[in-house]
Amino acid sequence: PHVVKTVGPEHLERLMQYISKCMTGSPHLEFYMQWCLNLLRTHGNNMEKNRSSYMRAFRSMHRSVQIHHDELKRISNDNRYTLDFMQDQTQITLDRN
């Protein structure tokens, strides 16, 4: 939070673009999400007033978050199906005995 406070409005869009670029290929999603959250909390009012100048950065950030969301959703669904299968197999084994 302290570093984000020192960033001037003239550097916000480039910083957001950089964070979204780094976030796209990184497994450290929480780290970059904390940066995004702190940027929005600290500079959100300024970004809201000048929304049009930040739209490209917002879209880039949204795209990066969406990629991670889709990947996590796929992994969660795979895990759920695997657990359901294992539970069904256990039940079948117990029913045979």
Secondary structure, 3 states (H helix, E strand, C coil): CHHHHHCCHHHHHHHHHHHHHHHHCCCCHHHHHHHHHHHHHHHHHHHHHCHHHHHHHHHHHHHHHHHHHHHHHHHHHHHHHHHHHHHHHHHHHHHHC
